[in-house]
Amino acid sequence: GFHIVSWMTGALDDVRKRLWNDARRDGDQEGVKRMRGVKYAVLKNPDRLTDRQDESLAALGNTDPKGQLYRAWQLKELLRTLLKHPIEQATAELRHWVFWASHSRIPEIVELSQKIRRRRPDILRTIELGYSNARLEAFNNRIKVTIRMAYGFHHVDNLIA
């Protein structure tokens, strides 16, 4: 499966970190203050925000001078929603998304757009078939938890007992 929303969330967080570090390095106390509390507001789904995070998200447009964080957040939301559309609509929207992202002049997003462009056929196939690897991921997690619980036991009998 393709974790493109996860990729996008990672890129969005990288944009946020870069802008935060730039503001701190430049001594922009006002910019640092505006960036505070934005992390979870941009990373979470908008329908799961707390009131405070909702306020942070509303002020997102004024967070950085070039509006990079806001544009990156918009791209994340577009990508998240296009995965739920029918294949014909998703194909057109993904093409539009890749174009917009590649011309955003946000280095982290441009890099991601290239990755998504390379994997576009696989992503569209996943959308078309509607398959998810969630069960496989859950099973793998269960195996890892079991292995972690078994750490230190010399024999399987001791673990089961």
Secondary structure, 3 states (H helix, E strand, C coil): CCCHHHHHHHHHHHHHHHHHHHHHHCCCHHHHHHHCCCHHHHHCCHHHCCHHHHHHHHCHHHCCCCCHHHHHHHHHHHHHHHCCCCHHHHHHHHHHHHHHHHCCCCHHHHHHHHHHHHCHHHHHHHHHHCCCCHHHHHHHHHHHHHHHHHCCCCCHHHHHC
